[in-house]
Amino acid sequence: MGEFLIFFIGIVAGAVGYLIATFWMRPILRYLDIKDRVVADIVFYANAIMVEGDAIVVPEMRQAFGRTGCLLFTATVVL
C-alpha cells in the first residue's frame, strides 16, 4: 500500500509540474522574449529614421529628443 501511495504522489507531482511549466512558465518566457525583440526593433527603427548625419530629420523626433536628450527614450516618447 505504501509503495502505491508513493507512486501515485510521484505521478501527481509530475503532472502538476508539467502543467505549471506548460501553461504558466512558457507563456511568460515567450512574452518576455517577444517584448525584448519588439523593443530592440523599435530602437533600431527610431535610430534609422531619426538621424541623417548630425541632423534629426523628423520634427516630432527632434522635439522629443530635445526633451529627453536620449535616443532610446525618444523612441518610446514619440511612439
Beta strands, then each sheet from edge to edge (+ up, - down):
strand 1: 51-52
strand 2: 55-56
sheet 1: 1+ 2-
end
